[in-house]
């Protein structure tokens, strides 16, 4: 929906309507400025996307673990406290996934698209941007930034762009899973939201041998690619040794095979992809293997011997800046503080991290347009810790960063006044305390410094509550 021109309301530009761009646009509009949002899809598609909807999820459908023990759970809570678009749409589109926030992809994207397009201060333009625009702008063009725009950003920053490759996992039709072999359960009986496919040692070794052979068939150029550790293809994990997958994404810990009552030698897990439970994606099985090889390898997984792969895994390029060399913690470019960068291009990895930096960049862009200083969340908060890391990390060998507890300050040591001994808290004891400390600091900052009504939702309640029709 196009907003009526009003010269008394300043306008900013947002490039990209992915998770970061959509969040940035709505945050800026919420702050009272007009937003000109550019999205090149569907006019020009990328190798990874399937539609022209905003915030399309191209890898996993999970936004990470929930709760006070999880760093992503803290970031979710921080974004909820300011009415974040992405986490709100995720909550409204949630699927069963144990302690993770997983969503029905199409429903989630539809909700985000509707919220952005329906805002009266946001004008959506369906065209490619090939150069950094004049004026205040948020560059959130994502991991698949077009070559022309990436080159112009590199020109502006004086820094060569960096790139790595990540991948999506295959998606399996539920009616092709053999539940005489596979079973529903979560680790340590936490839930029954995952499908588990157990391996004996011989089955695992046969699977690993096929994976090694399939990897050898990939083009030679792939052998020299730089992968991000948080989204490593299963064939690259296997390169590190025969036991590496089963101590990583194929770990059997906490999963008792109902046929034996014991943990299997290894396990492949699947997570629900759609509302009806007809589609399931392999957890931790991102891959760039050729499709014929993918099918052969997947069908060696016990319980998936007749698997129907409805969407094959794909590998695609991600582009990002060397954040410590070019960004301040406000997400402003040092070379031009009227330009802000968010999402993967800013050096983050993960859906939530993209959304969170989008929210901060959009909020700060609006503040600049209104003549106010840009802000940085408190260091105790997860978002504050993340953006400080981006601005101050060692630029040598910089790689995109997920949120984690090491980004926020440790708790002060507890000293016994009688003995003088320091009492060390375990992770499960201290993380809820750090969670509450962070959330208190973040909400106080959002209310007092950023001047936000932390109780007000970003979009009308109807957008979150109305059912989204199947597409």
C-alpha positions in Angstrom: 0.0 0.0 0.0 1.5 3.4 -1.0 1.4 6.1 1.6 0.1 9.6 0.6 3.0 12.0 0.1 3.5 14.2 3.1 6.5 16.6 3.1 6.4 16.9 6.9 7.2 13.2 7.4 10.8 12.2 6.5 11.4 9.2 4.3 14.1 6.5 4.5 14.9 3.7 2.1 15.1 0.0 2.9 16.7 -2.3 0.4 15.5 -5.9 0.6 12.3 -7.5 2.1 13.9 -10.5 3.7 13.8 -11.0 7.5 16.1 -8.1 8.2 14.5 -5.7 5.6 11.0 -6.5 6.6 11.7 -6.0 10.2 13.6 -2.7 9.5 10.8 -1.3 7.4 8.1 -1.9 10.0 10.3 -0.7 12.8 11.0 2.6 11.0 7.4 3.0 10.0 6.4 2.4 13.6 8.7 5.2 14.7 6.8 7.6 12.5 8.8 7.9 9.2 7.8 7.0 5.7 9.6 4.0 4.2 10.4 3.2 0.6 11.0 -0.5 0.6 12.7 -2.1 -2.5 12.4 -5.9 -3.2 13.6 -7.3 -6.5 11.7 -10.5 -6.2 9.7 -11.8 -8.1 10.8 -9.5 -10.9 14.3 -10.9 -10.5 14.6 -14.2 -8.6 17.5 -15.6 -6.7 18.8 -19.2 -6.9 17.4 -20.0 -3.4 14.0 -18.4 -3.3 10.7 -19.8 -4.6 8.3 -16.9 -4.3 8.0 -13.1 -4.2 6.7 -13.1 -0.6 8.7 -11.3 2.1 10.9 -13.0 4.7 10.9 -16.3 2.8 12.8 -19.0 4.8 15.2 -20.8 2.4 17.1 -23.1 4.8 15.6 -24.5 8.1 12.1 -23.6 9.3 13.4 -23.2 12.9 14.2 -19.9 14.6 16.1 -21.6 17.3 15.6 -22.9 20.8 13.2 -21.2 23.2 13.4 -20.6 26.9 15.7 -19.2 29.5 18.5 -21.7 28.9 18.8 -20.7 25.2 20.7 -17.6 23.8 18.2 -17.6 20.9 15.4 -17.8 23.5 16.7 -14.6 25.0 16.9 -12.8 21.7 13.3 -13.9 20.9 12.2 -12.5 24.2 14.0 -9.2 23.6 12.3 -8.9 20.2 8.9 -9.8 21.7 9.3 -7.0 24.2 9.4 -4.4 21.4 6.7 -6.1 19.3 9.1 -7.5 16.7 7.6 -8.5 13.4 9.5 -11.7 12.7 9.1 -13.2 16.1 5.5 -12.2 16.2 4.8 -13.8 12.9 6.7 -16.9 14.0 4.6 -17.2 17.2 1.5 -17.0 15.1 2.7 -19.6 12.6 4.3 -22.0 15.1 4.6 -25.8 14.5 5.4 -28.5 17.1 9.2 -28.7 17.4 10.0 -29.5 21.1 11.9 -26.7 22.6 12.5 -24.9 19.3 10.5 -22.1 17.6 9.7 -23.7 14.2 7.2 -22.3 11.8 5.0 -23.2 8.8 7.1 -21.5 6.2 4.4 -20.2 3.7 2.1 -19.1 6.5 4.9 -17.3 8.2 6.0 -15.5 5.1 2.4 -14.6 4.3 1.9 -12.9 7.7 5.1 -10.9 7.3 4.2 -9.8 3.8 0.7 -8.8 4.8 1.9 -6.8 7.8 4.5 -4.9 5.7 2.3 -4.2 2.7 -0.7 -3.1 4.9 1.2 -0.4 6.8 0.2 3.0 5.5 3.7 4.5 5.9 5.4 1.8 3.8 5.6 2.0 0.0 6.8 -1.2 -1.6 8.6 -1.0 -4.9 9.2 -4.2 -6.9 12.5 -3.5 -8.6 16.2 -4.2 -8.2 18.5 -1.6 -6.6 21.9 -1.6 -8.2 23.6 1.2 -6.3 23.5 2.5 -2.8 20.8 5.3 -2.7 21.1 8.8 -1.6 19.9 9.8 1.9 19.2 7.6 5.0 19.0 4.0 4.0 19.1 0.5 5.5 20.9 -2.0 3.3 19.4 -5.4 4.1 19.7 -7.1 0.7 20.6 -10.4 2.3 23.0 -13.2 1.6 22.2 -13.2 -2.1 22.8 -9.5 -2.7 23.0 -8.8 -6.4 26.5 -8.4 -7.9 25.9 -4.8 -8.9 24.7 -3.7 -5.4 27.4 -5.7 -3.6 30.1 -4.0 -5.8 28.7 -0.6 -4.9 28.7 -1.4 -1.2 32.3 -2.6 -1.5 33.1 0.7 -3.3 31.5 2.7 -0.5 33.2 0.8 2.4 36.6 0.5 0.7 36.5 -3.2 1.8 36.4 -6.3 -0.4 33.3 -8.2 0.1 33.6 -11.7 1.6 31.5 -14.7 0.7 30.8 -18.2 1.9 28.4 -20.9 0.9 25.6 -22.5 2.9 22.9 -25.0 2.0 19.4 -26.2 2.6 18.3 -29.7 3.7 16.1 -32.1 1.8 12.3 -32.2 2.6 10.6 -35.6 2.8 7.0 -36.6 2.2 5.6 -37.9 5.5 3.7 -40.8 3.8 7.0 -42.2 2.5 8.6 -42.6 6.0 8.6 -46.2 7.3 7.3 -45.9 10.9 8.0 -49.6 11.5 11.6 -48.3 11.8 11.3 -44.6 12.6 9.6 -43.3 15.7 8.4 -40.0 17.1 10.3 -38.6 20.1 12.3 -35.8 21.4 15.7 -36.1 23.2 15.4 -37.3 26.8 11.6 -37.6 26.4 11.2 -33.8 26.2 8.6 -34.1 23.4 7.4 -36.2 20.5 7.9 -33.5 17.9 10.7 -35.2 15.9 10.9 -38.3 13.7 13.9 -40.4 14.5 15.6 -42.8 12.1 18.1 -45.1 14.0 21.3 -46.6 12.6 23.1 -49.8 13.6 26.9 -49.5 13.2 26.9 -51.4 9.9 24.0 -49.2 8.5 25.9 -46.1 9.6 29.2 -47.2 7.9 27.3 -48.0 4.7 25.6 -44.6 4.8 28.9 -42.9 5.5 30.7 -44.7 2.6 27.9 -43.6 0.2 28.2 -40.0 1.5 31.9 -40.0 0.9 31.4 -41.4 -2.7 28.7 -38.8 -3.4 30.9 -36.0 -2.2 33.6 -37.1 -4.6 31.2 -36.6 -7.5 30.7 -32.9 -6.8 32.5 -30.3 -9.0 36.1 -29.7 -8.1 35.5 -26.0 -7.5 33.3 -26.9 -4.5 36.4 -28.4 -2.8 37.8 -25.0 -2.2 34.8 -23.1 -0.9 34.7 -21.5 2.6 31.6 -22.7 4.5 30.1 -21.1 7.6 30.4 -23.5 10.6 26.8 -23.0 11.6 25.4 -24.2 8.3 27.9 -26.8 7.3 26.8 -29.3 4.6 26.6 -32.9 5.8 29.1 -33.9 3.2 31.6 -31.4 4.6 31.0 -32.6 8.1 31.7 -36.1 6.9 35.0 -34.9 5.5 36.3 -34.4 9.0 36.1 -38.0 9.9 33.8 -41.0 10.1 32.5 -40.3 13.6 32.0 -36.5 13.1 28.4 -36.7 11.9 27.3 -39.0 14.7 28.8 -36.7 17.3 27.1 -33.7 15.6 23.7 -33.7 13.8 23.4 -37.5 13.9 24.0 -37.8 17.7 21.8 -40.5 19.3 22.0 -39.0 22.8 18.8 -39.0 24.7 16.9 -41.1 22.1 15.9 -44.6 23.2 15.0 -46.8 20.3 11.6 -48.4 21.3 12.7 -51.6 19.6 15.8 -52.0 21.8 15.3 -49.6 24.7 18.8 -48.3 24.0 20.4 -45.4 22.2 21.2 -46.3 18.5 24.6 -46.1 17.0 23.5 -42.9 15.2 20.2 -41.1 14.4 18.9 -39.0 11.6 16.1 -36.7 12.8 13.3 -35.0 10.8 11.4 -31.8 11.9 7.9 -30.9 10.8 7.8 -28.4 7.9 4.1 -27.7 7.3 0.9 -27.3 9.4 -0.6 -30.6 8.3 2.5 -32.6 9.1 2.8 -33.9 5.5 6.4 -32.5 5.0 9.4 -33.2 7.1 13.0 -31.8 6.7 16.2 -33.6 7.7 17.7 -31.8 10.7 21.4 -30.8 10.1 21.4 -32.4 6.7 22.1 -29.2 4.6 23.7 -30.4 1.4 24.9 -29.3 -2.0 25.1 -32.9 -3.4 23.7 -33.5 -6.9 20.1 -34.6 -6.7 20.7 -38.1 -7.8 23.4 -38.6 -5.2 21.1 -36.9 -2.6 18.4 -39.4 -3.2 20.7 -42.4 -3.0 22.2 -41.2 0.3 18.9 -40.3 1.9 17.4 -43.6 1.0 20.2 -45.3 2.9 18.8 -43.8 6.1 16.8 -46.5 8.0 13.1 -45.7 7.7 13.7 -43.5 4.6 14.5 -46.4 2.2 11.4 -45.4 0.2 11.7 -41.6 0.9 10.0 -39.3 -1.5 12.1 -36.1 -1.6 9.7 -33.2 -2.4 12.4 -30.5 -2.2 16.1 -31.3 -2.7 18.8 -29.6 -0.7 20.5 -26.7 -2.6 23.7 -24.8 -2.0 23.9 -21.0 -2.5 26.3 -18.1 -2.1 26.1 -15.8 0.9 27.7 -12.4 0.8 28.7 -10.4 3.8 30.9 -7.5 4.9 33.9 -7.7 7.2 31.8 -6.0 9.9 34.6 -5.0 12.3 36.3 -3.0 9.6 33.3 -1.1 8.4 30.4 -1.0 10.9 29.7 0.7 14.2 27.6 -1.0 16.9 24.7 1.3 15.8 24.9 -0.7 12.5 26.0 2.5 10.7 28.7 2.4 8.1 31.7 4.3 9.3 32.3 5.5 5.7 28.8 7.0 5.6 26.8 7.1 8.8 23.6 7.8 6.9 23.8 4.2 5.6 23.0 1.3 7.9 23.5 -2.4 7.3 21.4 -5.3 8.7 21.1 -9.1 8.4 23.6 -11.5 6.8 25.3 -8.6 4.9 26.2 -7.1 8.3 28.0 -10.3 9.4 25.2 -12.1 11.3 24.1 -15.7 10.8 20.6 -16.9 11.6 17.0 -15.9 11.1 16.6 -14.2 14.5 19.9 -12.4 14.2 18.9 -11.0 10.9 15.5 -9.9 12.3 17.1 -8.3 15.4 19.7 -6.3 13.4 16.9 -5.3 11.0 14.9 -4.0 13.9 17.8 -2.0 15.3 18.9 -0.6 11.9 15.3 0.4 11.1 14.8 2.0 14.5 18.1 3.9 14.2 17.4 5.0 10.6 14.1 6.5 11.8 15.9 8.2 14.6 18.5 9.7 12.3 15.6 10.9 10.0 13.9 12.6 13.0 17.1 14.3 14.1 17.8 11.9 17.0 21.0 10.1 17.8 21.4 6.4 16.9 21.4 4.0 19.9 23.0 0.7 21.0 21.2 -1.7 23.2 22.7 -2.4 26.7 25.7 -4.8 26.8 23.8 -7.2 29.0 21.3 -7.8 26.3 21.8 -10.4 23.6 21.2 -7.9 20.8 23.6 -5.5 22.5 26.2 -8.1 22.8 25.8 -9.1 19.1 26.2 -5.7 17.6 29.1 -4.9 19.9 30.8 -8.1 18.6 30.2 -7.1 15.0 31.8 -3.7 15.6 34.8 -4.9 17.7 35.7 -8.5 16.6 39.1 -9.3 15.2 38.7 -8.5 11.4 41.2 -11.1 10.4 39.3 -14.2 9.3 36.0 -12.7 10.4 33.0 -15.0 9.9 29.3 -14.4 10.5 28.1 -14.8 14.1 25.2 -16.5 15.7 24.0 -15.3 19.1 25.5 -17.2 22.1 26.0 -16.6 25.8 29.7 -15.6 25.3 28.4 -12.3 23.7 27.1 -11.0 27.1 29.0 -10.3 30.3 29.4 -13.0 32.8 27.7 -12.7 36.2 29.7 -11.2 39.0 31.4 -13.8 41.1 29.6 -14.8 44.3 32.0 -14.7 47.2 31.2 -16.4 50.5 31.7 -13.5 53.1 32.7 -16.0 55.8 35.3 -18.1 53.9 36.1 -15.7 51.0 35.7 -18.6 48.6 34.3 -17.9 45.1 31.1 -19.9 44.3 30.9 -20.9 40.6 27.5 -21.3 39.1 26.8 -24.0 36.5 25.3 -23.2 33.1 21.8 -24.3 34.0 21.9 -22.2 37.2 23.4 -19.0 35.8 21.7 -18.8 32.4 18.2 -18.0 33.7 19.7 -15.3 35.9 21.6 -13.9 32.8 18.3 -14.1 30.8 16.3 -12.1 33.4 19.2 -9.6 33.8 19.3 -9.1 30.0 15.6 -8.8 29.5 15.2 -6.3 32.3 18.0 -4.2 30.9 16.7 -4.4 27.3 13.1 -3.4 28.1 14.2 -0.6 30.4 16.5 0.7 27.5 13.7 0.3 24.9 11.3 2.3 27.1 13.6 5.0 28.6 16.3 5.5 25.9 14.6 4.5 22.7 11.2 5.8 23.8 9.3 2.8 22.7 6.0 1.6 24.1 7.2 -2.0 24.7 3.6 -3.2 25.2 2.4 -2.0 21.8 2.3 -4.6 18.9 4.0 -3.7 15.6 1.0 -4.8 13.5 -2.8 -4.9 14.1 -3.8 -7.9 16.2 -5.8 -9.2 13.3 -2.7 -9.8 11.3 -1.3 -12.1 13.9 -4.6 -13.9 14.7 -6.3 -14.3 11.4 -5.8 -17.6 9.7 -3.7 -17.5 6.6 -5.3 -19.4 3.6 -3.4 -22.2 2.1 -1.5 -21.3 -1.0 
